[in-house]
Amino acid sequence: MRKIIPELTDKDLVARFITQLNQQATQEILDELTANQYSHNSLLAMVKDWNLFHEFCTLKQVTALPASVTAVRLFIEHEASRRKYSTIRRYVVTIGLIHRILALKDPTSNPQVLHTMNFYRAEKKNDAKDTVAFEKKHLEKLNHRLCHSQHASDIRNLAVYFLMFECALKRSELKQLTLADMHVDDENTIAIQIGSQTYPLSVDAVTALKNWCELLPSLTPDTPLFSAIDRHGNIKSTALDDSSIYRIQRAASTMLGLEVWFSGQSSRVGKVKDLAKQGLKLKEIQFYGRWLSPAMPYQYLGDKGNAEAEMVVFKRFKPID
């Protein structure tokens, strides 16, 4: 959903923000500026983006706020030598957002900047690496390695790997799961509820999940299904955050001795390929993974032509919230 953040009209407040942001951004400053509309991780990214731009402007001895069109264009060209297009675009979005909230002329909407961004979008079209698939063979190896471990983190992580693969979970979905989303039909059958869909788990996944649930200190319906574990091995009552899930996925790559890293989409990519091998049609795969468009299943299956065509259709007809 698009954030609705009104422009600031208080001249004294605008002047204060300009002074602060012409020094350096902090999470607290940007949280206040954006009316508390963004998550912790989004704010961290925005702080990093703005401070990088501010550092560039300082080196060039120009003002970061308000920024000139030339400063933004040169910044883009400087970063393009080492960054992906998606990263550069994020920088530009952050710069433009801050200018718009402060009711300053947005340099990122200038034709020169737009032309520069279009140039790098075309030039860097193929610079994004494909997501590494977390496949069933990886899950089987991890199960063999971790199924007899007595360490709480190993027990939890194995259950995480099973659910992320078998339910094609996004990180945001995983961290929101509670015990109320786990349906136990009998001693040997467990299904996970995600929205309106139910996903029966395999025998090994059921075993892994049961082993983890036996360690949970609380078993109320609103208890997070997967919680944090501190450095002393104590299971906390708080749900996993994005950084914890990120580390769990990286740990899988390390344990398997891979030279590549699993990402937040790896399990979904692997599940798409697994479902395709089972003979499911694309629409069935799309439904299974809860995608609004078939673009990403096409992308994960290597059909980039259809993926790009579906992305165009989806962007054109996607309803505006």
C-alpha positions in Angstrom: 0.0 0.0 0.0 1.3 3.4 -0.9 2.3 5.6 2.0 0.4 8.8 2.4 2.7 11.3 4.0 1.6 15.0 3.8 4.0 17.7 2.9 5.2 19.8 5.8 3.9 23.3 5.9 5.5 24.6 9.1 8.4 26.6 7.9 10.3 26.3 11.2 9.9 22.5 11.1 11.0 22.3 7.5 14.1 24.5 8.4 14.9 22.2 11.3 14.8 19.0 9.1 16.9 20.7 6.4 19.5 21.6 8.9 19.6 18.1 10.4 19.6 16.3 7.1 22.4 18.5 5.8 24.5 17.1 8.6 23.5 13.4 8.7 20.4 11.4 8.9 19.4 9.2 11.8 16.6 6.6 12.1 14.8 8.9 14.6 14.9 11.9 12.2 13.6 10.0 9.3 10.9 8.3 11.4 9.6 11.7 12.5 9.9 13.1 9.0 7.9 10.2 7.4 5.2 10.3 10.1 6.1 6.9 11.5 4.9 5.2 8.3 7.9 3.0 7.6 9.1 -0.2 9.3 12.4 -0.4 11.2 14.2 -2.1 8.3 12.9 0.4 5.8 14.1 3.3 7.9 17.5 1.7 8.2 17.8 1.5 4.4 16.6 5.1 4.0 19.2 6.3 6.5 21.9 4.5 4.7 20.8 5.8 1.3 20.5 9.4 2.4 23.9 9.4 4.3 25.6 7.9 1.2 24.2 10.8 -0.9 25.1 13.3 1.8 28.6 12.0 1.8 28.9 12.3 -2.0 27.6 15.9 -1.9 30.1 16.7 0.9 33.0 15.4 -1.2 31.7 17.5 -4.1 31.2 20.5 -1.8 27.6 21.0 -2.8 24.4 21.0 -0.7 22.5 17.8 -0.3 19.2 19.4 0.7 17.9 20.9 -1.4 19.8 19.0 -4.0 20.6 20.2 -7.5 19.7 18.2 -10.6 23.4 18.0 -11.4 24.3 16.6 -8.0 21.7 13.8 -8.3 22.8 13.0 -11.8 26.5 12.8 -10.9 25.6 10.7 -7.8 23.7 8.2 -10.0 26.6 8.0 -12.5 29.1 7.5 -9.6 27.1 4.7 -8.0 26.2 3.0 -11.3 29.8 1.8 -11.7 29.4 -0.5 -8.7 25.7 -0.9 -8.0 22.7 -2.7 -9.5 19.9 -0.7 -11.0 17.5 -1.7 -8.3 19.9 -0.3 -5.7 20.3 3.0 -7.6 16.6 3.3 -8.0 16.2 2.9 -4.3 18.6 5.8 -3.7 16.7 8.0 -6.1 13.3 7.1 -4.4 14.7 8.1 -1.0 16.2 11.4 -2.3 12.9 12.2 -4.0 10.8 11.3 -1.0 12.7 13.5 1.4 12.4 16.5 -1.0 8.7 16.0 -1.5 7.8 15.8 2.2 9.7 19.0 2.8 7.9 20.7 -0.1 11.1 21.2 -1.9 11.5 20.9 -5.7 12.2 17.3 -6.4 15.4 16.9 -8.5 14.7 13.2 -9.2 11.7 14.2 -11.4 13.8 16.3 -13.7 14.1 15.1 -17.3 17.9 14.9 -17.0 17.7 12.5 -14.0 14.9 10.5 -15.6 16.9 10.1 -18.8 20.0 9.0 -16.8 17.9 6.4 -14.9 16.4 5.1 -18.2 19.9 4.7 -19.6 21.1 2.6 -16.6 17.9 0.6 -16.5 18.6 -0.5 -20.1 22.3 -0.9 -19.6 21.9 -3.0 -16.4 18.9 -5.0 -17.5 20.7 -8.3 -17.1 22.9 -7.4 -14.1 20.6 -9.0 -11.5 21.6 -12.4 -10.5 18.9 -15.1 -10.4 17.8 -16.1 -6.9 19.4 -19.3 -5.7 16.8 -22.0 -5.4 16.4 -23.8 -2.1 15.4 -27.2 -3.4 14.0 -30.5 -1.9 17.5 -32.0 -2.1 18.8 -29.2 0.2 16.0 -29.8 2.6 16.7 -33.5 2.8 20.4 -32.9 3.5 19.6 -30.4 6.2 17.1 -32.9 7.8 19.7 -35.6 7.8 22.2 -33.3 9.5 19.9 -31.6 12.0 17.1 -34.1 12.9 19.0 -35.6 15.9 20.5 -32.3 17.2 19.6 -31.3 20.8 20.4 -27.6 20.2 17.3 -25.4 20.3 18.5 -23.3 17.4 19.0 -26.4 15.2 15.6 -27.8 16.1 13.9 -24.4 15.3 15.9 -23.8 12.1 15.0 -27.3 10.7 11.3 -26.6 11.3 11.7 -23.2 9.6 13.4 -24.8 6.6 10.5 -27.3 6.2 7.7 -24.7 6.5 9.4 -22.2 4.2 9.8 -24.8 1.5 6.6 -26.8 1.9 4.3 -23.7 2.3 6.3 -21.5 -0.1 6.6 -18.9 2.6 7.9 -15.4 2.4 9.8 -14.1 5.3 7.0 -11.7 6.2 4.6 -14.7 6.3 6.9 -16.8 8.4 7.4 -14.3 11.2 3.7 -13.6 11.4 2.7 -17.3 12.0 1.3 -18.1 15.4 0.2 -21.4 17.1 -3.3 -20.5 16.0 -2.2 -21.1 12.4 -1.1 -24.6 13.1 -4.0 -27.1 12.8 -3.5 -30.6 14.3 -6.0 -33.1 13.0 -4.5 -36.1 14.7 -1.2 -37.2 16.2 0.4 -37.5 12.8 -1.2 -34.8 10.7 -0.5 -31.0 10.9 -1.5 -28.3 8.4 -0.5 -24.7 8.3 -3.1 -22.0 7.6 -1.9 -19.0 5.5 -4.8 -16.7 4.7 -7.6 -18.8 3.2 -5.3 -21.6 2.2 -4.2 -24.7 4.1 -1.0 -26.6 3.6 -0.7 -30.2 5.0 2.9 -30.9 6.1 5.0 -34.0 5.2 5.8 -36.5 7.9 9.3 -35.2 8.3 8.0 -31.6 8.6 5.5 -32.7 11.2 8.3 -34.3 13.2 10.5 -31.2 13.0 7.6 -28.9 14.0 6.6 -31.0 16.9 10.1 -31.1 18.2 10.3 -27.4 18.1 6.9 -26.8 19.7 7.9 -29.0 22.6 10.5 -26.4 23.5 8.2 -23.4 23.4 7.7 -21.9 26.9 4.1 -20.7 26.0 1.4 -22.5 24.0 -1.3 -19.9 23.7 -3.0 -19.3 20.3 -1.2 -16.0 19.8 2.3 -17.4 20.7 4.6 -16.8 17.7 5.2 -20.2 16.0 8.9 -19.3 15.6 10.5 -17.2 18.2 14.0 -15.7 18.8 16.7 -17.5 20.8 19.3 -15.5 22.7 23.0 -16.1 22.7 22.6 -18.3 25.9 20.1 -20.6 24.2 17.1 -19.2 25.9 13.9 -19.2 23.9 12.3 -15.7 23.9 8.6 -14.8 23.6 9.2 -12.5 20.6 8.8 -13.6 17.0 11.7 -13.9 14.6 12.6 -10.7 12.8 13.9 -10.3 9.3 17.5 -10.3 10.3 17.1 -13.5 12.3 15.4 -15.3 9.3 18.2 -13.9 7.1 20.8 -15.5 9.4 18.9 -18.8 9.5 18.9 -18.9 5.7 22.6 -18.1 5.5 23.3 -20.9 8.0 21.7 -23.4 5.6 24.1 -22.3 2.8 27.1 -22.7 5.2 26.0 -26.1 6.5 25.6 -27.4 3.0 29.0 -26.0 2.0 27.6 -23.9 -0.8 29.4 -21.0 -2.5 26.2 -19.2 -3.0 23.8 -17.7 -0.4 20.1 -18.5 0.0 17.8 -15.5 0.1 14.3 -14.7 1.3 12.9 -16.0 -2.0 15.0 -19.1 -2.3 12.4 -21.4 -0.8 9.7 -20.1 -3.0 11.9 -20.5 -6.1 12.7 -24.1 -5.1 9.0 -24.9 -4.4 7.9 -23.5 -7.8 10.4 -25.8 -9.5 9.3 -28.7 -7.4 5.6 -28.2 -8.2 6.4 -27.9 -11.9 8.2 -31.3 -11.7 5.1 -32.7 -10.1 3.2 -31.6 -13.2 1.2 -28.7 -11.8 0.0 -26.1 -14.2 1.2 -22.5 -13.9 -2.1 -21.3 -12.6 -2.0 -24.0 -9.9 1.5 -23.0 -8.9 0.4 -19.3 -8.8 -2.4 -20.2 -6.5 -0.2 -22.4 -4.3 2.3 -19.6 -3.8 -0.3 -16.9 -3.3 1.0 -14.7 -6.2 -1.4 -12.1 -7.5 0.2 -12.5 -10.9 1.9 -15.4 -12.7 4.9 -13.2 -13.5 7.1 -14.5 -10.7 6.3 -18.2 -11.3 7.3 -17.6 -14.9 10.4 -15.9 -13.7 11.4 -18.7 -11.4 10.9 -21.3 -14.1 13.2 -19.4 -16.4 10.5 -18.1 -18.8 11.6 -14.5 -18.8 9.5 -13.6 -21.8 6.2 -14.4 -20.3 7.4 -13.1 -16.9 8.1 -9.6 -18.4 4.8 -9.7 -20.3 2.8 -10.5 -17.1 4.7 -7.8 -15.2 3.6 -5.2 -17.7 -0.1 -6.4 -17.5 0.0 -6.5 -13.7 1.5 -3.0 -13.4 -1.0 -1.6 -15.9 -4.1 -3.1 -14.3 -3.1 -3.3 -10.6 -5.7 -1.5 -8.5 -4.5 1.6 -6.6 -5.1 1.4 -2.9 
